[in-house]
Amino acid sequence: MSGTGKLPPPPRPTRPGSSGSRSDGSQPRRSLSMRIGTIAGIEIRVHATFLLLVALVALAANEKEGPTMASSMSWLVALFACVVAHELGHSLVARGSGIETVEIELLPIGGISKLARRPDDPRIELRIAIAGPIVSVALGMAFALAAVAARVQMWPPALYGGGFLARLAWVNVLLAAFNLLPALPLDGGRVLRGLLEQRTDRERATRLAALVARLVAIAMIGVGFLLNVWLVLIGAFVYVASSAEAKAAMIHERVKDRHVSDVMIREPICVPPDEPLAQLLGVMSTTAQRDFPVVAADGAYLGLVRASVLLHAAPDARVRSVADSIPPLAPDDLLETSGLLDGTLSAAAVVSEGRVVGLVRAADAELLTR
């Protein structure tokens, strides 16, 4: 499986010495993937669930009639190297169109290229979407030629037996064909959306493509119950992911040209790091502001204090002891990539030329999406 999407901003750091919990009492977003390397400046990560696939392959290798552990793992590595190549096809074409891919994530059911932003031009999306299957077809042809040259039997097609080169040839053909199914977030779904955008707006095109994707997903789940449990899992993923694509497209269309300055509170109340919390509680009782930027004597931004922390901290404590070192935003940052709309941030200070000029809240940003 393959897909492309927007990369969310990185999780915000917690204050030094904290255990990792956020000051508002909830848990921070934790990464479930591990970096395994970088290719062409693009980070390659493996999701934790990938270990399930490794475990299944290892179990299969323990069967008396099954392949050896070494051959099973070699096949798994080769298979996902082909998946990475497929995703690099997307990523490098996106880069050529001015859109960076920050990371490629490998899952048990395939890979996802996470783009820094969504292409607004449907022609660019078409080029990016079709690049992955083209790479897979090219790899399939290359492995087929190598298999023929080595006199490895190519027919009938086989993925679980036969020559290694022949299996790699067929798996790349299968990867290309599967990804061209008209189901978001698969490449074929993105091609379909790009074609629909020639006749209607992006939001409607995404809704229509997502509807087709859900129908395809239901069919995959039905067939999977009869043939293969992996089809059930992939179908379920496609069903959920297509709905997420439709929602993301709606948000994109409504906020794509909006900036942090459009929704920020200007000239917020700021507090010094050594102010007693009891004094800040008194200030909070006279204002609707609930998040307070912490600034040094020279006006430099230091962090952010939340109301939820104030209500549970000792009144004689100082502001610096409960301030979160949340990176600030700039007034001209795009709302779409600010982290305010994807749950990464609930609030952030807005800093310009080294001074706090505003405070922005996720709740205010979300009003623009309704």
Helices and strands as residue ranges (DSSP letters): E 2-6, E 33-39, E 42-47, H 50-61, H 69-96, E 101-107, E 110-115, H 122-149, H 164-179, H 187-196, H 202-226, H 229-255, G 260-262, E 265-266, H 277-284, E 291-295, E 301-306, H 307-310, G 319-321, G 335-337, E 347-352, E 355-361, H 362-366, G 367-369
